Amino acid sequence: MISNLDKNKFNALARYVRVRSAPEDKFVEFDFAIEHPDLFVELVLPKEAFEIFCKHNNVIHMDAAMAKKIDDDNQKWRFGDTKKI
């Protein structure tokens, strides 16, 4: 059983959104993460539902710098550290 304390802890966790689709697209394709922006699920919602989702979850929209950091880290995990020493 989940206690109210557990629910409060969960509700306090940061939630992140990174939009992947173009603004003119009918549906919003986005990544959604809880507490760890590099561990996410890919979701698709109609625009209106996406706005409600973001408001309900009090999301933090990732900026370009945060997205680049995650992309760089994912690249390193896929292909290894490509920097020459």
JOQUI-V749768 format. One record per residue. RES is the residue in one small letter. SS is DSSP state (helix for helix, strand for strand, loop for the rest). PHI is phi in radians with two decimals (* if undefined). OMEGA is omega as a letter, one per 20 degrees, with the letter a starting at -180 (* if undefined). Layout:
BEGIN
res/ss/phi/omega
RES/SS/PHI/OMEGA
RES/SS/PHI/OMEGA
END
This chain:
BEGIN
res/ss/phi/omega
m/loop/*/r
i/loop/-1.64/r
s/loop/-1.48/r
n/helix/-1.09/r
l/helix/-1.10/r
d/helix/-1.10/r
k/helix/-1.09/r
n/helix/-1.12/r
k/helix/-1.10/r
f/helix/-1.12/a
n/helix/-1.12/a
a/loop/-1.43/a
l/loop/-1.22/r
a/loop/-1.20/r
r/strand/-2.16/a
y/strand/-2.07/r
v/strand/-2.28/r
r/strand/-2.24/a
v/strand/-1.39/a
r/loop/-1.86/a
s/loop/-1.57/r
a/loop/-1.37/a
p/loop/-1.00/a
e/loop/-1.48/r
d/loop/-1.15/a
k/loop/-1.20/r
f/strand/-1.97/r
v/strand/-1.77/r
e/strand/-1.69/a
f/strand/-2.67/r
d/strand/-1.74/r
f/strand/-2.20/a
a/strand/-2.30/r
i/strand/-2.05/r
e/loop/1.25/a
h/loop/-2.06/a
p/loop/-1.09/r
d/loop/-1.53/r
l/loop/-2.07/a
f/strand/-2.39/r
v/strand/-1.99/r
e/strand/-1.67/a
l/strand/-2.28/r
v/strand/-2.38/r
l/strand/-2.47/r
p/strand/-1.07/a
k/helix/-0.92/a
e/helix/-1.10/r
a/helix/-1.15/r
f/helix/-1.09/r
e/helix/-1.08/r
i/helix/-1.14/r
f/helix/-1.00/a
c/helix/-1.12/a
k/helix/-1.17/a
h/helix/-1.09/a
n/helix/-1.63/r
n/loop/0.86/a
v/loop/-1.31/r
i/strand/-1.85/r
h/strand/-1.40/a
m/loop/-1.17/r
d/loop/-1.59/a
a/helix/-1.08/a
a/helix/-1.14/r
m/helix/-1.16/r
a/helix/-1.11/r
k/helix/-1.11/r
k/helix/-1.05/r
i/helix/-1.16/r
d/helix/-1.07/r
d/helix/-1.10/r
d/helix/-1.15/r
n/helix/-1.10/r
q/helix/-1.08/r
k/helix/-1.09/a
w/helix/-1.20/a
r/helix/-1.30/a
f/helix/-2.07/a
g/loop/1.49/r
d/loop/-1.32/a
t/loop/-1.60/r
k/loop/-1.30/r
k/loop/-1.44/r
i/loop/-1.64/*
END
